[in-house]
Amino acid sequence: MSDGVQQEQLLGPLLDLLARRLRGAAETELTAFGLRPRHVIGLTLLRGSGEQSQADLAEALGIDPTNVVALLNELESAGLVERRRSPADRRRHTVVLTPRGVQRLTEIESALAGLEHRMFAALDGDEQATLHRLLQRATAVTAGGPETPPGACTENGTC
């Protein structure tokens, strides 16, 4: 390699392998709750933003509005979310996390925290905190955030 970086020092393949292992283990962990990652992402968004329209939730999730209906049907049948008629427009629905949804999300986050603790057990607390800070910085750079040095990645993902 021209810049002197050894092939075995490339970060991308290691991060990809770690992400795949973590994602697979998390999906296995979520099966105990009868949920998939997309469900957890939806619940997390609702907790963070409060009641919102189905259209806004679809946009935040980056999925087609017809697909968000199926997602919400699953969450609603589990008692984790509730759809309500919008007071501003009776033809539209808003979605809110139920108390059961809040409790389930807390349980899921606890289970996922335990999984991460097990997966990163080779790192002590300080090392885990450092890794977290470094990953946050790298994420900001790839998103064109405030930590982006001149000539680095732009907002559209080009580096």
Secondary structure, DSSP 8 states (H G I E B T S, - for coil): -TTS--GGG-HHHHHHHHHHHHHHHHHHHHHTTT--HHHHHHHHHHHHH-SEEHHHHHHHHTS-HHHHHHHHHHHHHTTSEEEEE-SS-TTSEEEEE-HHHHHHHHHHHHHHHHHHHHHTTTS-HHHHHHHHHHHHHHHHHHTT-TT--TTS--TTS--
